[in-house]
Amino acid sequence: MSIVPKETIEVIAQSIGINNLSDDAALSLAPDVEYRMREIMQEAIKCMRHSRRTILTTDDVDGALNLRNVEPVYGFTSGGPLQFKRAIGHRDLFYIDDSDVDLKDVIEAPLPKAPLDTGVVCHWLAIEGVQPAIPENAPVGAIAAPSNGTTYEQKEELPVDIKLPVKHVLSRELQLYFDKITELTLRKSDSTLFKEALVSLATDSGLHPLVPYFTYFISDEVSRGLNDYSLLFALMRVVWSLLQNPHIHIEPYLHQLMPSVVTCLVSKKLGNRIADNHWELRDFTAKLVASICKRFGHVYNTLQTRLTKTLLNALLDPKRALTQHYGAVQGLAALGPNVVRLLILPNLEPYLRLLEPELLLEKQKNEMKRYEAWRIYGVLLRAAGQSIFERLKNFPPLPSTPAHAIWKSKEKVVTEAPTLNNIHASR
Amino acid sequence: MENMQAVNSFVAAYLKKKGFKEAEQLLEDLQKESAPIDFHNDPDLAKFIHHFSQSEDDVARYQDGYSKLRSWTYSSLDLYKHELLRVLYPVFIHSFMDLVAKGHLQEARTFFNAFHEDHELMHSRDLQKLEGVLSQSHLEEMEFARSLRQNKVNIKICQYSYGLLLQYLHKTQSTAMLGVINEHINFQVTSGQPGSISDDTEVVTLIGSCQDAASLINQKEIHWGLLEDSLEERLEKEGGLLSDSEKAEAENKEGDVDDSKKRSVEGGKQGASTKKLKKDKAVNATAKSARPEAKPTPAAPRVKPELTLPVMSTEVEQSILEDLRNRVQLSSVALPSVSFYTFLNTHNGLNCSSISQDGSLVAGGFSDSSLKVWDMAKLGQQAGSSTLQGENDSTSSEHVAGPNGVKRSYTLFRGHSGPVYSATFSPLGDFILSSSADTTIRLWSTKLNANLVCYKGHNYPVWDVQFSPVGHYFASSSHDRTARIWSMDRIQPLRIMAGHLSDVDCVQWHANCNYIATGSSDRTVRLWDVQSGECVRIFIGHRSMILSLAMSPDGRYMASGDEDGTIMMWDLSSGRCVTPLMGHTSCVWSLAFSCEGTVLASGSADCTVKLWDVTTSTKAPKNEEKSGNPNRLRSLKTLATKSSPVYSLRFSRRNLLFAAGVLSKNV
């Protein structure tokens, strides 16, 4: 009938000294007890709402009892959650575990630490409708992907993390994070942990204070570690991750980053062992450069022109090493077919004249050099082919004959003309 | 003839049982002296009487009848189903209460448990209340149940559905159901097609105890226009002096204003006047486009103040004018900046917070009866993190040294003897009012750091207190189901607004100070005339307790937020809901309109501040009847805080949004 069983009424009656409560009395009391309880709860919920809470506490119940002019129930306001225990021998009789406390212990115990005083701190929740990525704000990504549980994330959950945004003072958590990342980059760049770190760099908010430190770290390590291929690659990966992070505004630091990145693209020597696949590093860096130009090109309109100038200078300087030429071509090619058409194609003819002796077995005895030359040749073919292909795509009704015609006219470069056409045909 | 005998004996048994001795006697006499009356031969009637006598204690027919009615409704035609479903809920609760009233408590409980799930979705809170009704005396005692039983429910239903229902009831002889329906439901039969499912508001309100009264009250005329000769108006005029064309425009506007004033005095038919105004606005549109920073709704009618307003000093006036000139225009594309104040280490004790007009002072009311005020300008200096842009008037609250010499960062106001539930700053920031569970309201001075007055009048905890937009007057609301209007210089209330059926949880002043709005646990919002103390509007539509209210600066609209996270925009003149704003998942603690009324900000227990575009509604009023529902208000942005429920919001005069919340671990 009522959610309050009559046994409960009997137990309560016994506890206040009424031993012979009749069944009928208990039965008719039970519904009323339930009704009064609901009434108290209704008032308690009101008190809870006006205390701006969504969790009901014993204070609210006391408040509700107060509203009804009933003496509050003492002894429940302090302490942790109450534990109900089942009475031995009874199936549905519960009591609250209330352990005895020795008064002497309480008196002799040292005073507890005073609780921290209430304070107010202030931060920007939004600036003109946009939430700045500061530690005080909830990370946007963290809500969507809670599985991103790196050590850093867990630390961020702690309320102690809320710090005043004091300039140039990094929180301890951020310092630890920075140390960890740099150590991974320097020592264990092939571990899975480093991959995790890269993901964290690419997604975590609140990393912005670290960006200047990272840029300095990268440029420093690049200038020092040109002989260490794996380090360079790891550093470029870090740059890539930082660029991916939507919470970081990296624009102000681009001018510091770009030299190191370009170095990894067109440096004469990257890594000191033959086994180091520096071509791959150059390819990766070329992609990186292209993505930077694509993203920030419209903000810094001089960015791309300066970059192409550097690359073109590297390419057209016959004194530079072939590896540098390779990087330059790759970098230019990554910037898109238009750049190739405007900058590489006009210079193709003189450059090939320069390259030709390096390609031939009889003229270039050094096999390494010859290999490098062929590599450049391949990249050039690809770049030129890509550019022409893009052009052709704009004229769908025309078959590949016009291209053929163009290249027919360049009779001098006999060797490559058919190959190029073959590439076209094969696409 | 046998049949006859049976009927007579049933009737006799019935009368005996009911204790109608005289009638019984009379019947016996009648039987003896006269031949049986021939209408007893009517088998239908016999059956009916049969039903009555035999099943008087047969409570199963409620259960039976209801379950049959239910399955019939669910299998009825799709087109009419939702209308018929509306009938089910009142039948259900009244059947339940009838059973309780007749003393069949066990059966009532089984009945309730069997069918309450059907209505959980729409009426969970009502059902929770009713579930507690366990005896006849509870029915009497519980106001909700009493009002339900005393009032009839209005249900709009189309001709055909009504026919279907009657046919069914007659065919199946379910007298119990028929009785409930006759006794408690008032059908408003409309001809033509059944209504659409979307006007479900009626379903919610059909429990409203005073629907007729409400619609009657909502007929009353209200003048929602802004005050004459307000500073904003003056500013506009000042701007008009700059050049000839603008001057002309300003005059034009004034003409507008006069026009509309006259009209509202004449007829008070706001609908007509707004339509006219719209036309006028269209004429003005070209002129206005030349000056992009013009106010979006300059044509709001002006009204005279009903209260004597306090006089403003010229310096204050100047500073306000300065603020108005420097105001950032907000719109759906230009969102406000939000400065967030986070309370730390409150140990679950903060009950409310309030932010002064310029954002420099933040007050918090605590459950340990204290009121603490922080001067953010000084705090900023200390921590080196001042983020306020010169809006801080330097107010002089000293940093009080604690008892043990440790400097506190706040000013502590002690005086209440119960949890402080609400605090409000006067418009100039020199006074604070706080309301508490000790039934008093206290006035504090931020200049003197002292308690000035203690206002006693309420009999129960005072849930909310709000200064009027002009200062001096304030309104309070309490658990004693009243709202009261006070002035600072009297310790007795000036007006008592009584009428809510449950606690008055929140109160808010209208922009022109002639009205106050109150939100209550009875799930209605009421608008009261300050001068007469009468209720002039009842807004019905919320499904749970109202927690927050906000008035649009042009005085035309009101927003209210409830426990479930629903925000409703109301048109004050028509008393109807413009549109509900859904999005929050928990209690909406605070609402605020931007100064030109284009953006509504809402702060909630789900740790977000949401910004809503309300321009669509304010620019094109009154056309929802014509063209469906074009003014969908939309959510512009959700700003998530870091596990801090948002307690209060405030737009500064320059349209910077201040928000305050508590960093809490368990949210």
Interface residues (C-beta under 8 A of the other chain):
Chain A: M1 S2 P31 D32 E34 Y35 R38 E39 Q42 K46 R49 H50 S51 R52 R53 T54 I55 T57 D59 G63 N66 L67 P115 L116 D117 T118 G119 V120 V121 C122 H123 W124 L125 A126 I127 E128 G129 V130 Q131 E136 N137 A138 V140 I143 P159 I162 L164 P165 V166
Chain B: L105 Q106 R109 Q128 K129 E131 G132 V133 L134 S135 H138 A334 L335 P336 S337 V338 S339 F340 Y341 T342 F343 L344 N345 T346 H347 N348 G349 L350 N351 C352 V362 G364 F366 S367 K372 W374 M376 L379 G380 A383 G384 S385 T387 L388 R408 S409 Y410 P419 Y421 A437 Y460 P461 W463 H479 D503 D505 S521 M545 L547 E563 S586 C587 W589 A605 C607 V609 L611 L636 K637 L639 A640 T641 K642 S643 P645 Y647 A659 A660 V662 L663 K665 N666 V667
